[in-house]
Amino acid sequence: MTQAMIRSKDSAGLGFQSPIPVTTVETIPKMRIVRVVGIARGNTIRTRHMGRDILAALRSIVGGEINEYTKMVAESREQAFDRMVESALAMGANAVVGMRLETCSMMQGAAELLAYGTAVVVEEID
Protein backbone atom coordinates (compact mmCIF):
# COMPACT_ATOMS: atom_id res chain seq x y z
CA MET A 1 0.00 0.00 0.00
CA THR A 2 1.36 3.41 -0.88
CA GLN A 3 2.16 6.01 1.74
CA ALA A 4 -0.43 8.28 0.09
CA MET A 5 -3.13 5.69 0.78
CA ILE A 6 -1.94 5.09 4.35
CA ARG A 7 -2.01 8.80 5.11
CA SER A 8 -5.35 9.32 3.42
CA LYS A 9 -6.97 12.41 4.91
CA ASP A 10 -10.43 12.13 3.40
CA SER A 11 -10.76 8.81 1.65
CA ALA A 12 -14.53 8.58 2.15
CA GLY A 13 -15.16 12.12 0.89
CA LEU A 14 -16.86 12.93 4.19
CA GLY A 15 -14.30 15.29 5.67
CA PHE A 16 -12.92 12.74 8.13
CA GLN A 17 -9.26 11.87 8.56
CA SER A 18 -8.29 8.22 8.49
CA PRO A 19 -5.02 6.28 8.67
CA ILE A 20 -6.51 3.68 6.29
CA PRO A 21 -8.59 3.95 3.11
CA VAL A 22 -12.32 4.19 3.81
CA THR A 23 -14.82 4.32 1.00
CA THR A 24 -18.60 4.32 0.65
CA VAL A 25 -18.39 2.08 -2.42
CA GLU A 26 -17.40 -1.59 -2.55
CA THR A 27 -14.01 -1.14 -4.22
CA ILE A 28 -10.91 1.01 -3.90
CA PRO A 29 -9.24 2.16 -7.14
CA LYS A 30 -5.96 0.36 -7.92
CA MET A 31 -6.51 -2.01 -4.97
CA ARG A 32 -7.69 -5.61 -4.75
CA ILE A 33 -9.58 -7.03 -1.78
CA VAL A 34 -7.72 -10.16 -0.70
CA ARG A 35 -9.66 -10.92 2.47
CA VAL A 36 -12.88 -9.81 4.13
CA VAL A 37 -12.26 -9.48 7.86
CA GLY A 38 -15.73 -8.60 9.14
CA ILE A 39 -17.98 -5.72 10.02
CA ALA A 40 -16.24 -2.71 11.53
CA ARG A 41 -18.45 -0.42 13.54
CA GLY A 42 -18.26 2.53 15.84
CA ASN A 43 -20.97 4.45 17.60
CA THR A 44 -21.61 7.24 20.03
CA ILE A 45 -24.70 8.38 21.87
CA ARG A 46 -25.08 12.07 22.52
CA THR A 47 -27.57 14.10 24.46
CA ARG A 48 -28.45 17.72 24.08
CA HIS A 49 -26.98 20.24 26.49
CA MET A 50 -29.21 22.68 28.37
CA GLY A 51 -27.00 25.62 27.44
CA ARG A 52 -27.15 24.66 23.77
CA ASP A 53 -30.93 24.23 24.03
CA ILE A 54 -31.30 27.79 25.33
CA LEU A 55 -29.17 29.17 22.48
CA ALA A 56 -31.07 27.02 19.97
CA ALA A 57 -34.41 28.29 21.29
CA LEU A 58 -33.24 31.89 20.94
CA ARG A 59 -31.95 31.20 17.42
CA SER A 60 -35.25 29.57 16.44
CA ILE A 61 -36.99 32.88 17.06
CA VAL A 62 -35.02 34.62 14.34
CA GLY A 63 -34.43 31.55 12.16
CA GLY A 64 -31.28 30.18 10.59
CA GLU A 65 -28.84 27.39 11.27
CA ILE A 66 -28.42 26.21 14.84
CA ASN A 67 -24.62 26.17 14.92
CA GLU A 68 -24.43 24.58 18.36
CA TYR A 69 -26.27 21.47 17.16
CA THR A 70 -24.43 21.41 13.83
CA LYS A 71 -21.11 21.29 15.69
CA MET A 72 -22.35 18.61 18.11
CA VAL A 73 -23.59 16.35 15.29
CA ALA A 74 -20.35 16.82 13.30
CA GLU A 75 -18.26 15.87 16.35
CA SER A 76 -20.47 12.81 16.92
CA ARG A 77 -20.05 11.66 13.31
CA GLU A 78 -16.29 12.01 13.57
CA GLN A 79 -16.18 10.06 16.83
CA ALA A 80 -18.28 7.21 15.41
CA PHE A 81 -16.10 7.19 12.26
CA ASP A 82 -12.88 7.08 14.32
CA ARG A 83 -14.24 4.21 16.41
CA MET A 84 -15.15 2.29 13.25
CA VAL A 85 -11.60 2.71 11.92
CA GLU A 86 -10.17 1.57 15.28
CA SER A 87 -12.44 -1.48 15.11
CA ALA A 88 -11.20 -2.32 11.60
CA LEU A 89 -7.56 -1.95 12.63
CA ALA A 90 -8.11 -4.14 15.70
CA MET A 91 -9.44 -6.89 13.41
CA GLY A 92 -6.33 -6.69 11.23
CA ALA A 93 -7.93 -4.82 8.32
CA ASN A 94 -6.12 -2.18 6.32
CA ALA A 95 -9.23 -0.66 4.66
CA VAL A 96 -12.99 -0.29 5.02
CA VAL A 97 -15.41 -0.49 2.09
CA GLY A 98 -19.15 0.11 1.95
CA MET A 99 -19.01 2.59 4.83
CA ARG A 100 -22.34 4.00 6.03
CA LEU A 101 -23.54 6.42 8.70
CA GLU A 102 -26.87 5.99 10.46
CA THR A 103 -28.63 7.72 13.30
CA CYS A 104 -31.55 6.91 15.53
CA SER A 105 -33.29 8.53 18.45
CA MET A 106 -32.65 6.76 21.76
CA MET A 107 -34.89 8.92 23.94
CA GLN A 108 -36.02 12.51 23.90
CA GLY A 109 -32.91 14.63 23.54
CA ALA A 110 -30.52 11.72 22.87
CA ALA A 111 -29.43 10.14 19.60
CA GLU A 112 -27.07 7.39 18.51
CA LEU A 113 -24.76 7.84 15.54
CA LEU A 114 -23.41 4.63 14.02
CA ALA A 115 -20.64 4.29 11.45
CA TYR A 116 -20.16 0.85 9.91
CA GLY A 117 -18.59 -0.85 6.92
CA THR A 118 -16.83 -3.98 5.75
CA ALA A 119 -13.31 -4.31 7.14
CA VAL A 120 -11.02 -5.76 4.48
CA VAL A 121 -7.40 -6.46 3.69
CA VAL A 122 -6.36 -4.91 0.39
CA GLU A 123 -3.24 -4.92 -1.71
CA GLU A 124 -2.14 -2.85 -4.67
CA ILE A 125 -2.84 -4.17 -8.13
CA ASP A 126 0.40 -4.46 -10.06
trRosetta pair geometry for C-beta under 8 A, 3 or more apart (Angstrom, degrees):
i j d omega theta_ij theta_ji phi_ij phi_ji
1 5 5.0 -106 -180 78 96 131
1 6 5.8 112 122 -55 116 92
1 31 7.7 24 -110 -111 89 117
1 94 6.4 -144 -37 153 156 137
1 122 7.1 85 -87 92 113 92
1 123 7.2 -107 -56 -129 79 44
1 124 6.3 168 -91 -40 41 97
2 5 4.8 98 60 5 81 98
2 6 7.1 -146 99 -4 44 87
2 124 7.0 84 -28 -78 85 135
3 6 5.4 -54 -145 39 38 113
3 7 6.0 15 162 -1 71 111
4 7 6.4 -68 -142 51 24 93
4 8 7.2 63 148 -72 57 70
5 8 5.7 -7 -165 -45 38 109
5 11 7.8 61 -153 -98 66 134
5 20 8.0 12 148 -155 84 46
5 21 5.4 -32 -171 -52 97 111
5 31 7.7 120 -132 -68 155 129
6 19 6.5 -10 177 178 68 70
6 20 7.1 -21 -135 -99 51 49
7 19 7.3 -22 -106 -136 38 56
8 11 3.9 25 158 -52 141 112
8 18 5.7 -14 89 74 100 88
8 19 7.7 110 46 -170 78 11
8 20 7.1 -13 38 130 118 14
8 21 5.4 93 -5 -90 162 59
8 22 7.6 179 103 17 138 73
9 17 5.1 -35 -153 -119 63 83
9 18 7.6 138 -150 32 15 60
10 13 6.3 79 151 -90 97 26
10 14 7.0 -167 -161 48 87 48
10 15 6.1 -1 -127 -98 117 19
10 16 6.6 127 -121 57 66 44
10 17 7.0 -42 -66 -88 61 49
10 18 7.9 119 -95 15 20 92
11 18 5.7 -77 25 56 111 125
11 20 7.8 -81 27 115 157 43
11 21 4.6 -161 -168 -143 159 58
11 22 4.9 121 84 44 112 62
11 23 6.1 -76 146 -64 96 72
12 16 6.3 10 45 46 117 108
12 18 7.2 75 -8 -6 101 143
12 22 4.5 -34 -51 106 107 97
12 23 5.9 -173 -104 -105 65 28
12 24 5.8 93 -157 -35 90 86
12 81 7.9 -136 32 -143 153 128
12 99 5.6 -56 -119 66 133 146
13 24 7.2 -69 43 2 108 117
14 24 7.9 112 -44 -47 112 117
14 77 7.7 -129 160 153 125 128
14 81 7.3 -169 96 -101 140 150
14 101 7.8 130 -136 -27 152 135
16 22 7.5 -27 84 65 121 143
16 77 7.6 -123 -71 130 119 96
16 78 5.8 170 -113 -120 100 76
16 81 4.7 -81 -133 133 161 160
16 82 7.6 -150 -165 -55 121 71
18 21 7.3 116 104 -109 127 9
18 22 4.9 16 81 0 179 119
18 81 7.5 -96 -77 156 108 109
18 85 5.3 -160 -137 -103 100 147
19 85 6.9 122 35 170 83 133
19 89 7.6 29 73 -78 120 136
20 85 6.3 165 39 -151 104 102
20 88 6.7 -128 65 104 152 132
20 89 6.9 180 -18 -73 139 94
20 93 7.3 101 165 119 166 86
20 94 5.5 -162 -135 -179 124 48
20 95 5.4 -152 162 -90 109 44
20 96 6.9 95 105 -4 117 84
21 28 5.2 63 140 -128 150 145
21 31 7.2 -171 52 -18 165 166
21 94 7.8 42 29 136 88 70
21 95 4.4 -8 68 -124 95 102
21 96 7.4 -166 103 36 59 59
21 122 7.2 -36 52 41 131 149
22 81 7.7 113 139 -166 171 102
22 84 8.0 89 -126 107 139 118
22 85 6.7 -75 -64 -89 135 101
22 95 7.1 -178 -77 -165 43 64
22 96 4.5 6 -119 60 82 105
22 99 5.3 41 176 -42 98 153
22 117 6.9 133 -153 44 93 166
23 27 7.5 -52 95 81 152 32
23 28 5.6 175 -6 -90 145 82
23 95 7.7 1 8 179 96 107
23 96 7.3 174 28 94 56 64
23 97 5.5 -7 64 -122 96 65
23 98 7.7 30 93 -21 74 31
23 99 6.5 152 84 10 25 107
24 98 7.0 37 -170 -140 36 20
24 99 5.2 -78 -92 60 56 82
24 100 7.2 95 -137 -76 88 55
25 97 6.9 -50 97 -162 46 93
25 98 7.2 -33 146 -77 13 52
26 97 5.3 73 -147 159 36 126
26 98 5.5 30 -92 -62 68 96
26 118 7.9 27 -131 38 74 137
27 31 7.5 166 178 70 73 88
27 33 7.5 -111 -119 -23 66 109
27 97 6.8 44 -54 -135 16 139
28 31 4.0 -1 87 47 107 130
28 33 8.0 116 20 -58 97 84
28 95 6.0 -77 -32 -166 153 152
28 97 6.7 -117 -38 -87 92 107
28 122 5.9 1 45 -135 135 165
30 124 6.2 -10 148 -146 90 79
30 125 5.6 -135 -167 36 50 99
31 95 7.1 112 151 -55 158 168
31 122 4.2 21 173 173 122 130
31 123 6.8 150 -155 74 77 24
31 124 6.1 -55 -104 -101 65 42
31 125 6.6 -156 -101 -16 11 88
32 122 6.4 151 72 -155 37 77
32 123 5.8 -24 59 62 90 77
32 124 7.7 41 14 138 85 9
32 125 5.2 104 -31 -72 104 90
33 36 6.8 32 168 -65 124 74
33 95 7.9 -117 -103 72 84 130
33 97 7.2 -60 -82 -7 131 147
33 120 4.8 -47 -137 -178 106 142
33 121 7.3 106 -159 72 61 50
33 122 5.5 -46 -95 -96 50 81
34 120 7.9 129 43 172 54 94
34 121 5.3 -58 64 99 94 97
34 122 6.7 143 6 -121 85 26
34 123 5.5 34 -25 2 131 107
35 120 6.6 158 86 -161 52 67
35 121 4.3 17 52 39 99 114
36 118 6.2 -41 -145 178 102 115
36 119 7.6 107 -170 82 58 56
36 120 5.5 -37 -109 -105 52 86
37 40 7.8 39 85 -49 114 97
37 88 7.2 111 72 -151 140 70
37 91 4.6 123 153 134 131 121
37 92 5.9 -178 -124 71 138 86
37 93 4.5 -126 19 -69 151 99
37 119 4.2 -58 67 106 115 101
37 120 6.1 -170 4 -95 89 25
37 121 6.4 99 -46 -27 107 86
38 91 5.6 -127 42 -155 112 155
38 93 8.0 -124 41 -49 71 124
38 118 7.7 -161 115 -151 19 62
38 119 5.5 1 62 48 61 111
39 116 6.1 2 -179 -170 101 110
39 117 7.5 164 -152 86 64 24
39 118 6.5 -48 -102 -103 55 52
39 119 6.9 123 -160 4 5 92
40 84 5.0 94 134 -175 100 76
40 85 7.3 59 160 -87 141 20
40 87 4.3 147 -155 97 81 108
40 88 3.7 -15 -99 -65 154 84
40 91 6.7 -131 -85 15 93 135
40 93 6.6 -94 -55 34 131 153
40 96 5.5 -84 48 -110 140 121
40 116 6.7 166 88 -150 54 58
40 117 5.7 -14 59 64 98 74
40 118 7.3 87 14 176 87 7
40 119 4.0 101 -37 -55 109 107
41 83 7.7 -11 129 117 46 99
41 84 5.7 -39 -153 -111 17 86
41 87 5.9 -36 48 74 41 173
41 114 6.5 -14 -165 -169 106 95
41 115 6.8 159 -153 87 54 54
41 116 4.1 -7 -103 -102 88 95
41 117 8.0 158 -80 19 57 50
42 79 7.5 -148 147 134 119 58
42 80 4.8 151 108 -172 92 51
42 81 6.6 -124 70 -15 134 2
42 82 6.6 -155 158 75 166 46
42 83 2.5 147 -148 90 123 93
42 84 3.6 -111 7 -42 107 61
42 85 7.3 -24 -22 14 145 55
42 86 6.8 90 -87 42 130 95
42 87 5.8 -160 -59 -9 87 122
42 114 7.5 159 84 -153 42 52
42 115 5.0 -6 60 58 90 100
42 116 7.6 177 23 -75 55 58
43 80 5.4 13 -119 -125 29 102
43 83 6.8 -88 17 85 31 147
43 112 5.7 2 -175 -175 120 102
43 113 6.4 168 -151 86 68 50
43 114 4.5 -17 -99 -101 104 71
43 115 7.2 -178 -79 21 52 64
44 76 5.2 -151 83 -153 127 80
44 79 4.6 39 -39 102 152 124
44 80 5.1 -118 7 -64 94 84
44 83 7.2 153 -46 -3 91 144
44 112 7.2 167 86 -150 36 60
44 113 5.6 -4 57 54 83 95
45 106 5.9 25 -146 -25 120 157
45 110 6.1 26 174 177 99 106
45 111 7.1 -173 -148 94 64 31
45 112 4.8 -30 -96 -95 83 75
45 113 7.9 176 -86 17 36 64
46 72 6.3 161 160 169 151 106
46 76 4.9 -88 -18 -94 141 131
46 110 6.8 -178 93 -147 37 66
46 111 6.2 -14 59 59 81 76
46 113 7.3 13 6 -1 108 106
47 109 5.4 36 -158 136 86 92
47 110 4.4 -30 -94 -93 80 87
48 52 6.1 -132 -172 78 82 117
48 53 5.5 77 150 -63 125 103
48 69 7.7 -21 -118 -103 98 97
48 72 7.8 82 -115 136 57 171
48 109 4.6 -94 22 -159 106 90
48 110 7.6 -117 -2 -68 71 49
49 52 4.3 80 65 10 94 107
49 53 6.8 -161 88 -13 45 84
49 68 7.9 -111 55 166 109 123
49 72 7.7 -167 2 -95 107 144
50 53 5.4 -52 -146 32 33 115
50 54 6.6 36 155 -22 65 100
51 54 5.9 -50 -153 30 32 111
51 55 6.7 26 151 -11 63 105
52 55 5.7 -57 -150 42 36 109
52 56 5.9 39 151 -23 69 108
52 68 4.1 180 -143 150 99 138
52 69 6.7 127 167 -62 125 68
52 72 6.9 33 -140 -39 167 140
53 56 5.5 -53 -143 38 30 113
53 57 6.2 35 155 -23 64 103
54 57 5.8 -51 -149 32 29 112
54 58 6.6 27 152 -16 62 104
55 58 5.7 -55 -151 37 33 110
55 59 6.2 30 153 -18 67 108
55 66 7.8 128 115 -156 89 90
55 68 5.3 101 86 -22 132 149
56 59 5.6 -56 -145 40 31 110
56 60 6.3 38 153 -28 65 103
56 66 4.7 33 -125 -147 91 132
56 68 6.0 -109 -60 56 91 123
56 69 6.2 58 -97 -31 129 114
57 60 5.7 -49 -148 27 30 114
57 61 7.4 41 150 -28 57 94
58 61 6.0 -45 -168 14 38 115
58 62 7.8 5 151 7 64 100
59 62 6.4 -71 -159 49 42 91
59 63 7.7 -88 160 73 68 8
59 64 6.2 -94 -179 69 101 95
59 65 7.9 -51 167 93 139 35
59 66 5.4 147 88 -105 145 76
59 67 7.9 -174 -105 13 164 78
60 63 7.2 38 -159 -81 34 35
60 66 7.3 0 -61 -78 81 116
65 70 6.1 11 172 -38 111 140
66 69 4.5 31 109 23 113 112
66 70 6.5 155 88 -20 61 88
67 70 5.3 -55 -142 37 36 116
67 71 6.2 36 160 -20 69 104
68 71 6.1 -56 -152 35 26 109
68 72 6.5 24 151 -17 61 109
69 72 5.5 -54 -145 38 36 113
69 73 6.2 33 158 -17 69 106
70 73 6.1 -58 -148 38 27 107
70 74 6.3 27 154 -18 63 110
71 74 5.7 -56 -146 37 30 112
71 75 6.3 30 156 -18 65 107
72 75 5.9 -55 -149 37 29 110
72 76 6.4 30 152 -20 63 108
73 76 5.5 -54 -148 36 33 115
73 77 6.5 36 153 -21 65 102
73 113 7.6 137 -154 -71 69 142
74 77 5.8 -50 -149 33 32 111
74 78 6.5 30 154 -16 63 106
75 78 5.8 -56 -150 38 32 111
75 79 6.3 32 153 -20 66 106
76 79 5.7 -54 -147 35 31 111
76 80 6.4 29 156 -16 65 106
76 111 7.9 56 170 90 167 101
76 113 4.6 119 144 13 110 147
77 80 5.9 -58 -149 39 30 108
77 81 6.1 31 153 -20 65 109
77 101 6.2 8 -137 -141 101 145
77 113 5.8 -107 -84 175 53 151
77 115 7.3 100 -163 -62 62 117
78 81 5.5 -55 -145 38 31 114
78 82 6.2 32 156 -20 66 105
79 82 5.8 -51 -145 36 30 111
79 83 6.4 29 155 -17 63 106
79 113 7.7 98 67 76 92 125
80 83 5.8 -56 -149 37 30 111
80 84 6.5 35 151 -23 64 104
80 101 7.1 107 98 -130 136 93
80 113 4.6 -123 -34 113 149 99
80 114 6.1 -158 -159 -128 137 14
80 115 4.1 137 134 -6 98 103
81 84 5.7 -54 -152 32 31 113
81 85 6.6 29 152 -16 65 104
81 101 7.6 -32 -70 -90 92 110
81 115 4.7 150 -84 -88 50 172
82 85 5.7 -54 -151 36 33 111
82 86 6.4 35 151 -19 66 105
83 86 5.5 -50 -146 37 35 114
83 87 6.3 42 151 -24 64 103
83 115 7.1 134 63 51 87 112
84 87 5.5 -52 -152 33 32 115
84 88 6.6 32 151 -19 64 103
84 96 6.8 64 143 -118 108 168
84 99 7.3 108 137 -135 153 107
84 115 4.1 -98 -30 105 141 108
84 116 6.2 -154 -120 -93 125 33
84 117 6.5 76 174 20 133 94
85 88 5.6 -51 -149 34 34 112
85 89 6.4 33 153 -17 66 106
85 96 6.9 -110 -100 -13 64 138
86 89 5.8 -55 -146 39 31 111
86 90 6.2 34 154 -22 65 107
87 90 5.7 -55 -148 34 29 113
87 91 6.7 22 154 -15 62 107
87 119 7.2 -124 115 -65 85 138
88 91 5.9 -63 -154 38 31 107
88 93 4.1 -70 179 65 87 129
88 95 7.6 -101 169 93 142 16
88 96 5.0 -96 -86 -67 158 107
88 117 7.6 -13 -72 75 129 99
88 119 3.9 -178 -128 -115 86 112
89 92 7.8 64 -178 -60 32 13
89 93 6.6 -89 -76 60 29 76
91 119 5.1 79 70 119 139 159
92 121 7.0 -22 130 -72 88 113
93 96 6.7 75 134 -69 143 69
93 119 3.5 -125 -46 177 159 97
93 120 5.7 73 -144 49 110 22
93 121 6.0 -128 -131 -64 55 62
94 120 7.7 -62 53 99 61 58
94 121 5.6 59 21 -131 95 60
94 122 6.1 -122 83 37 100 77
95 119 7.7 145 84 -157 45 50
95 120 5.3 -32 76 70 94 90
95 121 7.4 128 27 -122 90 16
95 122 4.6 12 11 3 142 123
96 99 5.4 68 127 -70 113 106
96 117 4.1 86 171 94 108 133
96 118 6.6 147 -159 72 64 44
96 119 5.7 -32 -101 -97 80 55
96 120 7.1 144 -106 19 27 81
97 117 6.2 174 77 173 26 113
97 118 5.2 -27 65 64 80 102
97 120 5.7 8 6 6 107 133
98 117 5.0 154 83 -149 68 83
98 118 4.9 46 44 7 120 102
99 115 6.7 -1 -169 -176 99 92
99 116 7.2 172 -144 93 56 32
99 117 3.6 -37 -90 -70 61 138
100 115 7.3 173 87 -150 45 50
100 116 5.8 -15 58 63 88 77
100 117 6.5 150 10 -75 65 77
101 113 6.8 -12 -168 -172 97 93
101 114 7.1 153 -156 83 48 52
101 115 5.4 -18 -100 -99 74 74
102 113 7.5 162 85 -155 44 49
102 114 4.8 -14 62 61 90 102
102 116 7.6 -13 12 17 107 105
103 111 5.6 16 -176 169 106 119
103 112 6.6 169 -150 86 56 54
103 113 5.1 -19 -99 -101 90 66
103 114 7.2 178 -81 18 38 75
104 111 6.8 173 87 -156 32 78
104 112 5.4 -4 56 53 81 99
104 114 7.8 11 7 -1 95 114
105 108 7.8 21 180 -86 119 32
105 110 7.3 107 -165 83 63 57
105 111 5.4 -46 -105 -102 50 82
106 110 4.4 -54 62 108 110 105
106 111 6.2 177 2 -107 87 22
106 112 5.4 94 -53 -27 111 94
107 110 4.9 27 52 42 81 113
